[in-house]
Amino acid sequence: MYQLIKRPLVSEKNSSLAESGIYVFQVDQAATKTDVKKAIEKFFKVKVVSVKTAVCRGRATRNRLGASSVKYWKKAMVRLAPGEKIAIFEGA
């Protein structure tokens, strides 16, 4: 269960979403919305209202042999109940 969540995605856009209670994580490709919801609730001890997932296309990289394969990854946007917060996004 703990391997579903790979890392939090921290950017300027995601920080503005965090103010409204939506947190963004990179998750495993095979993770479903219910798996992500259970993992976030268990790991951070918060109440999750909804989960949106998106498969993002990675950028092709070039090296001396040509272009390498494109790496796909999955992100999950998690909306928490009003008043709930995740400490790692708050800087604590």
N, C-alpha and C positions, 0 to 999 in steps of 0.2 A: 504494500500500500504506500509506503513512504517513497518508493522509487517512481511513482507516477509523476510527482512534482519535481521537475528538474531544477528550475531556478526561477526567481521572480524577475520580471522584465521591468526595469526601471528606466524610464525616459521622461522627457518633458511632457509628452502627451499622456503617458500613463500616470504621471504624478497629478495632472489635473483631473484625471478620472478618479484617482484615489480620494480626492476631496469629496467626491459625490458618492463614495462607498463602493466603487468598482476597482478591483485589483486584478492585475494581469500576470499570468504565470506561463512559463514554457512547460509543457507536459509531454508525457510519452505519447507516441503515435497511436498506440492501441487503447489509450484511455478513453472511456466514455464519460458523458456528462455526470452520470450518477457516481462513477468511480472518483471523479475529480471532486464532486461535492462531499462525499464521505471522507476523502483524504484531507481536504481543507478543514472540515469541521473537526476531525480527529486531531490533526497536527497543531492547528492554531487555536482550537477551542472557541470557535465563533459559530454563529448561525448563518448559513448560506441561504439566500433567497432564490437565486437563479444562477445558471452557468451557461455561457455561450462559448462555443469552440470554433476555431478556424484553422484550417491547414494552410500554412504559409509556404510559398515556394522560396527556396534558398537561392542565393546568387551563385552563378557559375564563376569559378575562379580559374585564372590562367597561370600556367607554369611553363617551363621550357619545353614540355612535351605537347602543349596545346591546352585546351580547356578541360577542366575536370568535371565530374558528374555533379549535377545539381542536388543539393541536400534539402529535402523537405522537412519541416518541423511543424508542430502543433502548438497553438496557444489557447489558453482558456481565460476568459474574462468572467470573473466571479463577483457577483453583487451580494453584499452582506446586508443583514438586517439593519435598520436604522439604529445608530448608536454604537454599532460594533466597529472595531478597528483592528488592523494587523500591525503589530509593533515594528516589524522590519521595514515597513514603508514609512513609518513616522520618524525613523532615525534613532530609535531606542534599541 
